[in-house]
Amino acid sequence: MSININSFVPDSKIFDAIKSASASDTSTSSQGSFLDVLKTKMDDVNTKQVDSENATQSFISGDSDVTVDQVMLSGEEAKQSLQLALQVRNKIMDAYTELNKTQI
């Protein structure tokens, strides 16, 4: 079930990727799964940033296919996805720092 707010549907593919990665065994074929998911999601963040910029430029140039609410929604979606990526990066860095503090 997905939430639909102002024609924005959250991307649920990340949950499918995490489920499939955790369901698979820990063999060498699944070692790159976290990196693959991370790269895919960062590519999605970049795509949202580019789409937002394109929508803004289309609106400024007077394209009648793009409305102000579409520009605002794409901008907000790009902003939120970037903030999420930054928070994930911060959590990964915190975990790395904690692992470095651990004595063996």
Contacts in CASP RR format, 6 or more apart in sequence:
PFRMAT RR
TARGET T0000
AUTHOR 0000-0000-0000
METHOD contacts of the structure
MODEL  1
MSININSFVPDSKIFDAIKSASASDTSTSSQGSFLDVLKTKMDDVNTKQV
DSENATQSFISGDSDVTVDQVMLSGEEAKQSLQLALQVRNKIMDAYTELN
KTQI
2 9 0 8 1.000
2 10 0 8 1.000
2 12 0 8 1.000
3 9 0 8 1.000
3 10 0 8 1.000
6 69 0 8 1.000
6 73 0 8 1.000
7 73 0 8 1.000
8 73 0 8 1.000
8 77 0 8 1.000
11 44 0 8 1.000
14 37 0 8 1.000
14 41 0 8 1.000
17 33 0 8 1.000
17 36 0 8 1.000
17 37 0 8 1.000
17 40 0 8 1.000
18 37 0 8 1.000
20 33 0 8 1.000
21 30 0 8 1.000
21 33 0 8 1.000
21 34 0 8 1.000
21 37 0 8 1.000
24 30 0 8 1.000
24 33 0 8 1.000
41 85 0 8 1.000
42 85 0 8 1.000
44 81 0 8 1.000
45 78 0 8 1.000
45 81 0 8 1.000
45 82 0 8 1.000
45 84 0 8 1.000
45 85 0 8 1.000
48 74 0 8 1.000
48 77 0 8 1.000
48 78 0 8 1.000
48 81 0 8 1.000
48 82 0 8 1.000
49 78 0 8 1.000
49 81 0 8 1.000
49 82 0 8 1.000
51 74 0 8 1.000
51 78 0 8 1.000
52 71 0 8 1.000
52 74 0 8 1.000
52 75 0 8 1.000
52 77 0 8 1.000
52 78 0 8 1.000
55 66 0 8 1.000
55 70 0 8 1.000
55 71 0 8 1.000
55 74 0 8 1.000
55 75 0 8 1.000
56 71 0 8 1.000
56 74 0 8 1.000
56 75 0 8 1.000
58 65 0 8 1.000
58 66 0 8 1.000
59 66 0 8 1.000
59 67 0 8 1.000
59 68 0 8 1.000
59 70 0 8 1.000
59 71 0 8 1.000
END
